[in-house]
């Protein structure tokens, strides 16, 4: 599948074209991505607002909550628009204390696909990312053949249309592509965390989407006077600038910023309209050099 459409600013995700600025549903669950939201109706309002404003790529998982975000998506948006692509992920489950636990056995992976189908109210999942949990803190080497083969079989059964990978190394992506077509890769990447620079370029050449998470550092937010200064100069928020930089970084980048606030959602979506001038780009690129994530 080929890459970006310069007129509509879309990119191919499997056999579908999605807008490059989507929405991540993780923050709709309770604190720590565990339990129900503080305001159920507000969570539904965010989802409906996103779709009304043209978002057609929503990222979720049945281990958010668990089950909570998928149930909210179904309540807010079903029956779904034909152009809406819902991407979910498997490979983990939640402990009773909210901990994140690997779930790679054939039984766990199969159950996860069926849980996602049931809670989303779908007959088949558009895209399923296999999240690799060899190390909860980031990608770690190790063969992914066994769990990916299970997911490929579920695809052959018609329960999954397309397959992606999350929290993976280039070696694992190469291994995965020998087993099944990979349509997207979802890893941590942002202004200061740029270990995947070369990988993004390689995937772009092959027409594979790259979906960065934690655009502002996630659970340990990026503290950068350079980012704050650029944002203030442009009359924008730091998140808007971080998202605009990612959109400029490569044509295959698809963004899934999350929020539980309609106001913040509107701010995030406005990042698609930002044009970062050359001096701002140079200042933002310098953040990674100062943190040592690129040379």
Secondary structure, DSSP 8 states (H G I E B T S, - for coil): ----BTTTTEEEETTEEEESB-EE-GGGSSGGGBS--S-HHHHHHHHHHHHHTT--EEE--TTTBTTHHHHHHHHHH-S--TT-EEEEEESEEE-TTS-EEE--SHHHHHHHHHHHHHHHT-SSEEEEEEE--SSTTS------HHHHHHHHHHHHTTSEEEEEEES--HHHHHHHHHHS-EEEEEEE--SS--TTHHHHHHHHHTT-EEEEE-TT-TTS----HHHHHHHHHHT--HHHHHHHHHHHH-TTB-B--B-S-HHHHHHHHGGGG----HHHHHHHHHHHHHHTS--
